[in-house]
Amino acid sequence: MPELVDAAPALLGYLLSFELDGSPPGMLRTYSGDAFCRFLHTLELTPRPAVGPILEIGAGPYLFHLLLRAVFPNAVLVGSNFFDHDIFSTRIGGATHRLRSSRLGEVLDFDFPTFNLETVHPYPYPADSFDVVFFCETLEHLVVNPLRVFREIRRILRPGGHLVLTLPNALRLTNVAAMLAGRNFFDLYWVGNGVHGRHNREFSLGEIRTLLERDGFEIVRAETRDRLDYDTVPIEAVDYSGPASVLPFRKTDLERWIRRAGGTTTDRGDNIYVLARWPATAHSKRNEDSAPPGAMPDPPRPCPDNERLISFLDVLDETTEGLRVTGWAFYTDDASGIPADAEIVLRGSDRSTIHRAEGMSRADVASAHGLENDGVGFTTVIPRSEVPVPPFEVWLRLGSSTGTTAERSLGTWAGPPRHPLSDTSTGGSPDVP
């Protein structure tokens, strides 16, 4: 970071010298002044060495792309964008934008694919393509169901690769100030940019942590930061009720009032910054650690099926027919979400039994996890005669589209005296984590 701070005047001057063909005069200059501190924080977060291949999702208007070229000149950089106003478009197109610096005599052409992150799957990149993916100030602009984006990013990241994610913080203090002043903190409409030109859904740092960890990412670093020092720089509100106005609040005052009300002042910065890692397997890491000096480590291996499988148990209950097992499951890198060949395995001390489970619709799960298909549920009733003597373990065995099979524990039925099967109908529950 000290090196970036020392270089900041030169980097900012470099950005300010460019204009984007077809954009209003001065647009990049205004954008540079507003976003430059965020750019520096993002660069600080970037894992080293950054030599690529690197993808920047939502690269326009290319200012951060210019910084990446300047700071990491040996990196192989790729960008993507989407400009269509059709929020359900599945078209993959292409475009070229030109930036000019009259002062430096530079003309830079950016050729990139254009596609809708929410509706185009898979993205037009092979699996394991990139060392780093930048997903900056884009998530909040998505409209339909952006949650599946993380799984597609994971597909195109190499094992051990990193995701750098930034976005506005829904819980920022400036939003609190706007509400205290009776002003709306939601983004204005930008007619020329269509529905993607505004913030359609902002997130908190806690939400982003949960979404990334749920899809198998390791959080390396996560924080919020302010763009400005709001004890010395005034907070402004912009909405349709009137012209932009300066609010009579300082950061110190806002934090004090929140604490007095019993709230938390943690993670209230303007922007969220997250560095996440798609893990290589422990086996690959051991090979790397044990390799002799000068030797090339084994290439990282894909995550085992068991680690790609997400499952949840809704019901483990005795019925008149037998033991009912109901839940849902999907592979984190399979956007279709269809659980093929689901089986329930009961493993007891006297015997183990395997039972085929029927698929069922779970629209709530599909919506919450951004899946294409809502057939992610499973259910089965295991006859009493085939249930092992408690306690026994309950496992889900699920086939994948690649022909392999994963297993995930759904918990333990402890049996008498703690959780007899007959108690479940009157409020008892199995010992399920």
Residue, then its C-alpha position, 0 to 999 in steps of 0.5 A: m500500500p505505501e508503494l501505491v500511495d506514493a504512485a497515486p498522483a502519477l496513476l491518477g494523472y494517467l487515468l485523467s488523461f483518457e477519454l472514452d470514444g462515444s462517452p460525454p466529454g469529461m465523463l471519465r474524469t468525473y468517474s476517476g475522481d469519485a472512484f480512485c480511492r476505491f481503486l487503490h483499496t482494490l489494488e491493495l487487496t489483489p493477491r501477488p504475484a498478479v501475472g494472470p490470466i486475470l478476468e475483470i467482470g464489468a470492465g467498462p469504463y475501463l479505468f480500473h482495467l487501465l490501472l491493472r495494466a499499469v500496475f501489473p504489466n506482465a499480467v494477461l488481462v481479459g474483460s467482459n461487459f453487458f449493455d443490453h437492456d433485455i434482462f433475460s438476454t441469453r445472447i453472447g456478443g462482442a464489442t470494441h471500445r477505444l480509449r484515447s490519451s491526447r497527452l500521452g499519445e496513446v490509443l487503446d482498443f478493448d475487445f471483449p465479449t458481452f453477455n448477461l451474467e445472470t442468464v448466460h451459463p456457462y460463461p464463454y470461458p473454459a473451466d479453470s481459466f483464471d488465476v484472479v477474477f475481479f467482480c467489482e461494483t457489479l453485483e449490485h446492478l444485477v436484477v433477476n437472481p445474481l446468486r448463481v454468479f458465484r458458482e460460475i465464477r468458481r467454475i472459471l477460477r483455477p483451484g487456488g485462484h482468487l476472487v476480488l469482490t467489491l460493492p457498495n455496503a447496504l449498511r453504510l453510515t451514509n445510508v443511516a444519515a440519509m434515513l435520519a434526515g428523512r431522505n431516501f438512500f436508494d439509487l436514482y433511475w438512470v434512463g439511458n443505462g436501463v435497468h442495469g444502470r442503477h443499484n438494484r440490490e445492495f448487500s451487507l458484508g455478512e451476506i457476502r461472507t455467507l454467499l461465498e462460503r456457502d458456495g465453497f470459497e475461503i474468505v481470505r480478507a473481508e472488510t468495509r472502508d469509507r470513501l471519505d473521512y466523514d468527520t471532515v467531509p460532509i455527507e450528502a443526500v440525493d433523492y427525488s424530494g429535492p436538490a442534493s443537500v448536505l446533512p448535519f451529521r458527522k461520522t463520530d456522531l452517527e456511531r455514538w447514536i448507534r451505540r446508544a441505541g444498542g446497535t453495532t458500528t462494525d462494518r459500516g464503511d461505504n464499500i465492501y472489499v473481499l478477497a476470497r479463494w477457491p481452495a486447492t485440495a489439501h493433497s495438492k497443498r501437501n505436495e507443494d509443501s513437500a516438494p524439494p527446492g527447485a521442483m515443480p509441485d503437482p498441479p492443483r486438483p479439482c475439489p472432491d465431489n464431497e466438498r462440492l455437495i451442499s445438502f440439508l435435512d428438512v425431515l427425519d421422522e417416523t410415520t406409519e409406513g416407516l422412517r421419512v427422510t426429506g431434504w434438498a441437495f445440489y452441487t455448488d458448480d452445477a447451475s442446473g441443481i438437479p440431484a440425480d440418483a439420490e440415495i439415502v444410506l442408513r448405517g447402524s451397528d447391526r446393518s446398513t441399508i440403501h434406499r432410492a429417494e424420489g426427486m421433488s420440487r423446491a422452488d424456495v431453495a432454487s430461488a435462494h441459491g440461484l439455480e436453474n431448476d427447482g427439482v433439488g428436493f429429495t424424499t423417501v420413506i424407509p419401511r420399518s423392517e429395513v431401519p437399523v437398530p438406533p443409533f444409526e447414521v443417515w447419509l445422502r449419496l448423490g450422483s453427479s453429471t460427471g458420473t462420480t458419486a458424493e456422500r454427505s452426512l445428514g445427521t444421526w438418529a440416536g434412538p431411545p432413550r434420548h430420541p425414540l422414533s415414537d417421540t417425533s410425532t409429539g415434538g421430539s427431533p433427531d440428533v441432527p446438527 
